């Protein structure tokens, strides 16, 4: 049974994401351009800001305020459609979207699917939320560091080290040893992409499989 409280919280969070992606990051993009940053650098910073303050923030909130993954996953699907339409129409939200890929669409899809899968398979919402946190915050940390160092989208082991330093304590706090191990391995997996299968797909999928397997090993 969906409670009115869940609906209200979902609407508030959805409104926050729309504000962040349609207004705040656009203003931040304008500010970065005025400060002399290149277009691609500004866009990439914005993408990672969205990762943290949309995907990551809501993933932390979801286990505390929702009784099931149904409503968050529905809103994630809506956001996937909303981010896909600009690619389809050619009218990109230029301050955080790029024509080369639709990874932000992958992000929305995996956010909803990953949360629902982990939650429903185990009955524990954190098995859904933690892989999404690795994808959202861990990947964002790697991207922010790489963008600051190289001024372009690229892979670097420095970024993966930063992801490990960030996500291992989070994983350990939420799900103990399995969470820490999953964070460490996902920090390595993030370094690699396979065509259209980017880290927004490989990181949460790897994390979920590892968490399920490792909890049996450690009887967590």
VONU-974545 format. One record per residue (C-alpha): residue number from 1; residue in three letters; x, y, z. Coordinates in nm, 4 decimals, padded with zeros to 6 digits. Layout:
N
[bake NUM, "ALA", [X, Y, Z]];
...
***
This chain:
220
[bake 1, "UNK", [00.0000, 00.0000, 00.0000]];
[bake 2, "UNK", [00.1474, 00.3328, -00.1055]];
[bake 3, "UNK", [00.1171, 00.5956, 00.1656]];
[bake 4, "UNK", [00.0447, 00.9655, 00.1067]];
[bake 5, "UNK", [00.3750, 01.0441, 00.2778]];
[bake 6, "UNK", [00.5649, 00.8443, 00.0149]];
[bake 7, "UNK", [00.3911, 01.0286, -00.2667]];
[bake 8, "UNK", [00.4639, 01.3684, -00.1117]];
[bake 9, "UNK", [00.8307, 01.2855, -00.0535]];
[bake 10, "UNK", [00.8644, 01.1536, -00.4083]];
[bake 11, "UNK", [00.7126, 01.4695, -00.5540]];
[bake 12, "UNK", [00.9432, 01.6895, -00.3441]];
[bake 13, "UNK", [01.2503, 01.4908, -00.4518]];
[bake 14, "UNK", [01.1377, 01.4945, -00.8146]];
[bake 15, "UNK", [01.0888, 01.8721, -00.7981]];
[bake 16, "UNK", [01.4381, 01.9072, -00.6500]];
[bake 17, "UNK", [01.5897, 01.7060, -00.9356]];
[bake 18, "UNK", [01.4073, 01.9171, -01.1938]];
[bake 19, "UNK", [01.5280, 02.2350, -01.0227]];
[bake 20, "UNK", [01.8838, 02.1021, -01.0151]];
[bake 21, "UNK", [01.8938, 01.9866, -01.3768]];
[bake 22, "UNK", [01.6939, 02.2623, -01.5424]];
[bake 23, "UNK", [01.7966, 02.5706, -01.3458]];
[bake 24, "UNK", [02.0781, 02.5368, -01.0927]];
[bake 25, "UNK", [02.3244, 02.3504, -01.3148]];
[bake 26, "UNK", [02.2400, 02.5841, -01.6032]];
[bake 27, "UNK", [02.3316, 02.8833, -01.3868]];
[bake 28, "UNK", [02.6442, 02.7041, -01.2711]];
[bake 29, "UNK", [02.7369, 02.6317, -01.6331]];
[bake 30, "UNK", [02.7052, 03.0033, -01.7171]];
[bake 31, "UNK", [02.9221, 03.0896, -01.4168]];
[bake 32, "UNK", [03.1925, 02.8393, -01.5137]];
[bake 33, "UNK", [03.1984, 02.9675, -01.8725]];
[bake 34, "UNK", [03.2335, 03.3255, -01.7477]];
[bake 35, "UNK", [03.5241, 03.2097, -01.5317]];
[bake 36, "UNK", [03.6996, 03.0799, -01.8423]];
[bake 37, "UNK", [03.6303, 02.7061, -01.8289]];
[bake 38, "UNK", [03.5841, 02.5297, -02.1595]];
[bake 39, "UNK", [03.2372, 02.4080, -02.2552]];
[bake 40, "UNK", [03.3250, 02.0389, -02.2213]];
[bake 41, "UNK", [03.4819, 02.0879, -01.8789]];
[bake 42, "UNK", [03.1798, 02.2795, -01.7487]];
[bake 43, "UNK", [02.9401, 02.0179, -01.8838]];
[bake 44, "UNK", [03.1340, 01.7349, -01.7253]];
[bake 45, "UNK", [03.1399, 01.9076, -01.3854]];
[bake 46, "UNK", [02.7631, 01.9503, -01.4091]];
[bake 47, "UNK", [02.7099, 01.5854, -01.4954]];
[bake 48, "UNK", [02.8918, 01.4797, -01.1810]];
[bake 49, "UNK", [02.7078, 01.7350, -00.9696]];
[bake 50, "UNK", [02.3820, 01.5792, -01.0912]];
[bake 51, "UNK", [02.5216, 01.2352, -01.0034]];
[bake 52, "UNK", [02.5826, 01.3397, -00.6440]];
[bake 53, "UNK", [02.2960, 01.5743, -00.5631]];
[bake 54, "UNK", [02.0259, 01.3904, -00.7580]];
[bake 55, "UNK", [02.1176, 01.0216, -00.7825]];
[bake 56, "UNK", [02.3313, 00.9938, -00.4712]];
[bake 57, "UNK", [02.1180, 01.2067, -00.2426]];
[bake 58, "UNK", [01.7927, 01.0313, -00.3309]];
[bake 59, "UNK", [01.9574, 00.6885, -00.3007]];
[bake 60, "UNK", [02.0535, 00.7729, 00.0579]];
[bake 61, "UNK", [01.7029, 00.8995, 00.1352]];
[bake 62, "UNK", [01.5009, 00.6183, -00.0270]];
[bake 63, "UNK", [01.5556, 00.3412, 00.2329]];
[bake 64, "UNK", [01.4385, 00.5694, 00.5129]];
[bake 65, "UNK", [01.1215, 00.7068, 00.3556]];
[bake 66, "UNK", [00.9848, 00.4474, 00.1129]];
[bake 67, "UNK", [00.8242, 00.1137, 00.1953]];
[bake 68, "UNK", [00.9091, -00.0313, -00.1473]];
[bake 69, "UNK", [01.1132, 00.0691, -00.4528]];
[bake 70, "UNK", [00.7981, 00.1168, -00.6629]];
[bake 71, "UNK", [00.7590, 00.4946, -00.6498]];
[bake 72, "UNK", [01.1316, 00.5826, -00.6744]];
[bake 73, "UNK", [01.1710, 00.3451, -00.9692]];
[bake 74, "UNK", [00.8700, 00.4940, -01.1494]];
[bake 75, "UNK", [01.0112, 00.8445, -01.1119]];
[bake 76, "UNK", [01.3517, 00.7198, -01.2311]];
[bake 77, "UNK", [01.1812, 00.5834, -01.5449]];
[bake 78, "UNK", [01.0144, 00.9202, -01.6015]];
[bake 79, "UNK", [01.3513, 01.0936, -01.5707]];
[bake 80, "UNK", [01.5031, 00.8453, -01.8173]];
[bake 81, "UNK", [01.2375, 00.9410, -02.0711]];
[bake 82, "UNK", [01.2852, 01.3107, -01.9985]];
[bake 83, "UNK", [01.6609, 01.2886, -02.0541]];
[bake 84, "UNK", [01.6181, 01.0761, -02.3669]];
[bake 85, "UNK", [01.3792, 01.3163, -02.5425]];
[bake 86, "UNK", [01.6397, 01.5934, -02.5933]];
[bake 87, "UNK", [01.8670, 01.3415, -02.7654]];
[bake 88, "UNK", [01.5788, 01.2275, -02.9832]];
[bake 89, "UNK", [01.4761, 01.5809, -03.0790]];
[bake 90, "UNK", [01.8277, 01.7196, -03.1092]];
[bake 91, "UNK", [01.7540, 01.9874, -02.8489]];
[bake 92, "UNK", [02.0088, 01.8893, -02.5876]];
[bake 93, "UNK", [02.0205, 02.0399, -02.2432]];
[bake 94, "UNK", [02.3653, 02.1636, -02.3389]];
[bake 95, "UNK", [02.4764, 02.2472, -01.9844]];
[bake 96, "UNK", [02.4906, 01.8798, -01.8852]];
[bake 97, "UNK", [02.4152, 01.6682, -02.1943]];
[bake 98, "UNK", [02.6521, 01.5805, -02.4785]];
[bake 99, "UNK", [02.5788, 01.4525, -02.8311]];
[bake 100, "UNK", [02.8419, 01.1773, -02.8125]];
[bake 101, "UNK", [02.6546, 00.9579, -02.5667]];
[bake 102, "UNK", [02.3373, 00.9132, -02.3623]];
[bake 103, "UNK", [02.5032, 00.7972, -02.0431]];
[bake 104, "UNK", [02.2732, 01.0115, -01.8293]];
[bake 105, "UNK", [01.9830, 00.8075, -01.9698]];
[bake 106, "UNK", [02.1660, 00.4878, -01.8701]];
[bake 107, "UNK", [02.2122, 00.6432, -01.5270]];
[bake 108, "UNK", [01.8389, 00.6993, -01.4754]];
[bake 109, "UNK", [01.7485, 00.3517, -01.6017]];
[bake 110, "UNK", [02.0049, 00.1770, -01.3837]];
[bake 111, "UNK", [01.9085, 00.3895, -01.0841]];
[bake 112, "UNK", [01.5520, 00.2590, -01.0989]];
[bake 113, "UNK", [01.6317, -00.0964, -01.2043]];
[bake 114, "UNK", [01.9213, -00.1327, -00.9610]];
[bake 115, "UNK", [01.7264, -00.0015, -00.6650]];
[bake 116, "UNK", [01.4298, -00.2272, -00.7378]];
[bake 117, "UNK", [01.6395, -00.5377, -00.8077]];
[bake 118, "UNK", [01.8518, -00.5197, -00.4945]];
[bake 119, "UNK", [01.5589, -00.4298, -00.2737]];
[bake 120, "UNK", [01.3205, -00.6959, -00.4044]];
[bake 121, "UNK", [01.5767, -00.9769, -00.4284]];
[bake 122, "UNK", [01.6923, -00.9402, -00.0694]];
[bake 123, "UNK", [01.4138, -00.7577, 00.1124]];
[bake 124, "UNK", [01.6751, -00.5084, 00.2334]];
[bake 125, "UNK", [01.6530, -00.1630, 00.0719]];
[bake 126, "UNK", [02.0245, -00.1001, 00.1181]];
[bake 127, "UNK", [02.1079, -00.3805, -00.1247]];
[bake 128, "UNK", [01.9336, -00.1653, -00.3825]];
[bake 129, "UNK", [02.0565, 00.1716, -00.2609]];
[bake 130, "UNK", [02.4261, 00.0964, -00.2035]];
[bake 131, "UNK", [02.5070, -00.0047, -00.5655]];
[bake 132, "UNK", [02.3336, 00.3162, -00.6754]];
[bake 133, "UNK", [02.5413, 00.5163, -00.4274]];
[bake 134, "UNK", [02.8582, 00.3617, -00.5713]];
[bake 135, "UNK", [02.7395, 00.4608, -00.9200]];
[bake 136, "UNK", [02.6299, 00.8086, -00.8182]];
[bake 137, "UNK", [02.8846, 00.9296, -00.5663]];
[bake 138, "UNK", [03.1777, 00.7004, -00.6377]];
[bake 139, "UNK", [03.1727, 00.7603, -01.0112]];
[bake 140, "UNK", [03.1210, 01.1328, -00.9537]];
[bake 141, "UNK", [03.4338, 01.1535, -00.7388]];
[bake 142, "UNK", [03.6397, 00.9873, -01.0113]];
[bake 143, "UNK", [03.4977, 01.2251, -01.2713]];
[bake 144, "UNK", [03.5486, 01.5411, -01.0682]];
[bake 145, "UNK", [03.9114, 01.4530, -00.9998]];
[bake 146, "UNK", [03.9823, 01.3553, -01.3606]];
[bake 147, "UNK", [03.8146, 01.6685, -01.4906]];
[bake 148, "UNK", [04.0256, 01.8846, -01.2596]];
[bake 149, "UNK", [04.3445, 01.7026, -01.3609]];
[bake 150, "UNK", [04.2980, 01.6491, -01.7355]];
[bake 151, "UNK", [04.0202, 01.8962, -01.8378]];
[bake 152, "UNK", [03.8455, 01.6276, -02.0437]];
[bake 153, "UNK", [03.6538, 01.3046, -02.0060]];
[bake 154, "UNK", [03.9079, 01.0279, -01.9625]];
[bake 155, "UNK", [03.9907, 00.7383, -01.7354]];
[bake 156, "UNK", [04.2635, 00.7584, -01.4724]];
[bake 157, "UNK", [04.3641, 00.5331, -01.1870]];
[bake 158, "UNK", [04.3883, 00.8452, -00.9689]];
[bake 159, "UNK", [04.0140, 00.8806, -01.0098]];
[bake 160, "UNK", [03.9596, 00.5168, -00.9200]];
[bake 161, "UNK", [04.1737, 00.5581, -00.6099]];
[bake 162, "UNK", [03.9584, 00.8545, -00.5080]];
[bake 163, "UNK", [03.6465, 00.6448, -00.5642]];
[bake 164, "UNK", [03.7816, 00.3676, -00.3420]];
[bake 165, "UNK", [03.8733, 00.6108, -00.0639]];
[bake 166, "UNK", [03.5212, 00.7558, -00.0805]];
[bake 167, "UNK", [03.3090, 00.4450, -00.1221]];
[bake 168, "UNK", [03.4841, 00.1880, 00.0975]];
[bake 169, "UNK", [03.3878, 00.3689, 00.4224]];
[bake 170, "UNK", [03.0328, 00.4157, 00.2921]];
[bake 171, "UNK", [03.0041, 00.0488, 00.1983]];
[bake 172, "UNK", [03.1512, -00.0654, 00.5289]];
[bake 173, "UNK", [02.9178, 00.1585, 00.7306]];
[bake 174, "UNK", [02.6033, 00.0425, 00.5512]];
[bake 175, "UNK", [02.6687, -00.3282, 00.4849]];
[bake 176, "UNK", [02.9901, -00.4105, 00.6678]];
[bake 177, "UNK", [03.2663, -00.6211, 00.5118]];
[bake 178, "UNK", [03.0586, -00.7136, 00.2007]];
[bake 179, "UNK", [02.9933, -00.3440, 00.1406]];
[bake 180, "UNK", [03.3612, -00.2555, 00.1738]];
[bake 181, "UNK", [03.4755, -00.5343, -00.0594]];
[bake 182, "UNK", [03.2102, -00.4465, -00.3166]];
[bake 183, "UNK", [03.3202, -00.0826, -00.3031]];
[bake 184, "UNK", [03.6835, -00.1785, -00.3609]];
[bake 185, "UNK", [03.6080, -00.4020, -00.6596]];
[bake 186, "UNK", [03.3646, -00.1518, -00.8122]];
[bake 187, "UNK", [03.6343, 00.1148, -00.7885]];
[bake 188, "UNK", [03.8429, -00.1065, -01.0179]];
[bake 189, "UNK", [03.5519, -00.1953, -01.2493]];
[bake 190, "UNK", [03.4670, 00.1742, -01.3030]];
[bake 191, "UNK", [03.7916, 00.2160, -01.4966]];
[bake 192, "UNK", [03.6606, 00.0108, -01.7885]];
[bake 193, "UNK", [03.3858, 00.0635, -02.0453]];
[bake 194, "UNK", [03.2697, -00.1695, -02.3213]];
[bake 195, "UNK", [03.1186, 00.0314, -02.6038]];
[bake 196, "UNK", [02.7745, 00.1519, -02.5031]];
[bake 197, "UNK", [02.8046, -00.0441, -02.1768]];
[bake 198, "UNK", [02.9452, 00.2293, -01.9579]];
[bake 199, "UNK", [03.0230, 00.2481, -01.5875]];
[bake 200, "UNK", [02.6662, 00.3531, -01.5094]];
[bake 201, "UNK", [02.5772, -00.0053, -01.5987]];
[bake 202, "UNK", [02.8819, -00.2046, -01.4883]];
[bake 203, "UNK", [02.9266, -00.0470, -01.1439]];
[bake 204, "UNK", [02.5775, -00.1011, -00.9965]];
[bake 205, "UNK", [02.5417, -00.4429, -01.1611]];
[bake 206, "UNK", [02.8784, -00.5575, -01.0249]];
[bake 207, "UNK", [02.7997, -00.4157, -00.6829]];
[bake 208, "UNK", [02.4649, -00.5906, -00.6589]];
[bake 209, "UNK", [02.6024, -00.9297, -00.7613]];
[bake 210, "UNK", [02.8944, -00.8967, -00.5206]];
[bake 211, "UNK", [02.6801, -00.7880, -00.2283]];
[bake 212, "UNK", [02.4435, -01.0818, -00.2724]];
[bake 213, "UNK", [02.7323, -01.3290, -00.3029]];
[bake 214, "UNK", [02.9443, -01.1834, -00.0227]];
[bake 215, "UNK", [02.6654, -01.1715, 00.2320]];
[bake 216, "UNK", [02.6363, -01.5490, 00.2007]];
[bake 217, "UNK", [03.0121, -01.5889, 00.2434]];
[bake 218, "UNK", [03.0245, -01.3686, 00.5535]];
[bake 219, "UNK", [02.6799, -01.4777, 00.6811]];
[bake 220, "UNK", [02.5838, -01.1130, 00.7027]];
***
